[in-house]
Amino acid sequence: MDEILKRLEIIEKHVLDQNIILKNVLNFNEACKYLELSQSHLYKLTSAGSIPHYKPNGKKLYFNRAELEEWLLRNRNTTQDEIDKQAANYLIKKGRVKL
């Protein structure tokens, strides 16, 4: 019986996690789960204005999932292959390397 309850809890957690992915507007706790951040860290980010958020009544925090995705994907690191291509293009433009 305990094993069945444990499995049901696991299934319930997966369903709740799936619902977060489908929602466009997330509340504070859902945003913490989605971003995999602690509540205190997310509060710090919102109070510093570092992460996009909404306070429709001036109290509860809400987040647009698409904006959170954009926030997560900012500051992309360039791959070594991309750096090599940029360097080669620069040298070709400056006439230092001839094809």
Stockholm file with secondary structure:
# STOCKHOLM 1.0

chainA/1-99         MDEILKRLEIIEKHVLDQNIILKNVLNFNEACKYLELSQSHLYKLTSAGSIPHYKPNGKKLYFNRAELEEWLLRNRNTTQDEIDKQAANYLIKKGRVKL
#=GR chainA/1-99 SS CHHHHHHHHHHHHHHHHHHHHHCSEEEHHHHHHHHTCCHHHHHHHHHTTCSCCBCTTSSSCEEEHHHHHHHHTCSCCCCHHHHHHHHHHHHHHTTSSCC
#=GC SS_cons        CHHHHHHHHHHHHHHHHHHHHHCSEEEHHHHHHHHTCCHHHHHHHHHTTCSCCBCTTSSSCEEEHHHHHHHHTCSCCCCHHHHHHHHHHHHHHTTSSCC
//
